Amino acid sequence: MQDHDRWRAEASPWTRLLLSDDRLTWTIAEAADLLGISRASAYEAAHRGELPVKVIGRRMLVPRVALLRLLDGAEVERA
């Protein structure tokens, strides 16, 4: 087993989800879990425009790239 395969196998489910290239979007609930906030707070942030979402039909989806970009920007602002 290669190092990156071993790391993926030992990583938490949320770490694997966060770093996975398989999915382009997350649900609001998944994004809330990744961010460590409540589902209600995530929906409120989405409605305020603080959490990037795409609405498809009746579903609100958080684009993986947009969330990672948002989090990366938050790290830069803190530094």
C-alpha positions in Angstrom: 0.0 0.0 0.0 1.4 3.4 -1.0 1.7 6.2 1.6 -1.2 8.2 0.1 -3.5 5.1 0.0 -2.6 4.4 3.7 -3.3 8.0 4.7 -6.7 7.9 3.0 -7.6 4.6 4.7 -6.6 6.0 8.1 -8.2 9.4 7.7 -11.6 10.3 9.3 -14.6 10.1 7.1 -14.9 13.9 7.1 -11.3 14.3 6.1 -11.8 11.9 3.2 -14.9 13.8 2.2 -13.2 17.2 2.4 -10.2 16.0 0.3 -12.2 13.8 -2.1 -12.2 14.8 -5.7 -15.2 12.4 -6.3 -17.9 14.9 -5.4 -18.4 18.4 -6.7 -21.0 19.5 -4.1 -22.0 18.9 -0.6 -25.4 19.2 1.0 -25.9 22.0 3.6 -25.8 19.4 6.4 -22.5 18.0 5.1 -21.0 21.4 4.8 -22.2 22.3 8.3 -20.5 19.2 9.7 -17.3 20.0 7.9 -17.4 23.5 9.2 -18.3 22.5 12.8 -21.5 24.5 12.8 -25.2 23.6 13.2 -27.3 22.8 10.2 -29.5 25.8 11.1 -26.5 28.1 11.2 -25.4 26.8 7.8 -28.8 27.5 6.3 -28.8 31.0 7.8 -25.3 31.6 6.4 -26.4 30.4 3.0 -29.4 32.8 3.0 -27.1 35.7 4.1 -24.7 34.8 1.3 -21.9 33.9 3.6 -21.9 30.3 2.6 -21.7 29.8 -1.2 -24.6 27.7 -2.5 -26.1 26.7 -5.8 -29.8 26.1 -5.9 -30.9 23.2 -8.2 -34.6 22.7 -8.0 -35.4 22.7 -4.4 -32.0 21.6 -3.2 -29.3 23.9 -1.9 -25.8 22.5 -2.7 -22.5 23.9 -1.6 -19.9 23.6 -4.3 -16.7 22.0 -3.1 -14.4 24.4 -4.9 -16.3 27.5 -3.6 -16.2 26.2 0.1 -12.5 25.4 -0.1 -11.8 28.8 -1.7 -13.8 30.5 1.1 -11.9 28.5 3.8 -8.6 29.3 2.2 -9.4 33.0 2.1 -10.3 32.8 5.8 -6.8 31.4 6.6 -5.2 34.2 4.7 -7.2 36.8 6.5 -6.2 35.5 9.9 -2.5 35.4 9.1 
